């Protein structure tokens, strides 16, 4: 595996891109960021990474694994779906405070023989992954709480033997403390997951908390759905035609939108047999 080590004090400049691998590579490269300096300065918080692939209109959040002040980004097939130079930025959140890293460049190299096709939707993929991770974290917290409760029951049952009772009590207290910390971690993870999911949905469809985003929101008139609607409206206003094959007769059928029907005619050259499209001024 190719491991790239970064620190918030040593983010590469934009002219030196980080190599993510070849197009469609998955799980081959890891980018590890030491963000402990941010924790030391601002306290515990949530670390996010936003990636804007080559040709994308907006950036999307990348799922990170964090432990001991290090955020690990395992580069996925989604991140390398488009070859070319992209941009990335880390964001550290503590309450309403946000600390951002310098914007740095990424690069995905082209490959040979890959089948063409549109890359997968990064927003839904990220939300699905984060939702699954949040569910696992909450389940671990519940299991730890049940273990602490059972340890407490054993401690009470061992009161008749002084030495055994003291040992069991100490064990139960330690288990309770660990369970409390796990529950706090799970709550923070669930809150961060919900906020990040809301942000991802705002960038994707222009909604936050089930309501359309307000004019002051950065995603207002800048979501993927908005630009898709603009593109569709432009196509409908300009007019378009499409071809289909009749299943019963085997004949090719041409359908033209009404606003283009009087401007475009289709004829077949008798000499060459080629279908010609004529646009009437």
PyMOL commands that set and color helices and strands:
alter all, ss='L'
color gray80, all
select helices_A, chain A and resi 36-42+122-157+162-205+224-238+258-261
alter helices_A, ss='H'
color red, helices_A
select strands_A, chain A and resi 2-7+18-22+29-34+46-52+60-62+65-67+70-74+84-94+97-100+104-109+207-208+211-212+241-245+252-256+264-268+275-279
alter strands_A, ss='S'
color yellow, strands_A
deselect
rebuild
show_as cartoon
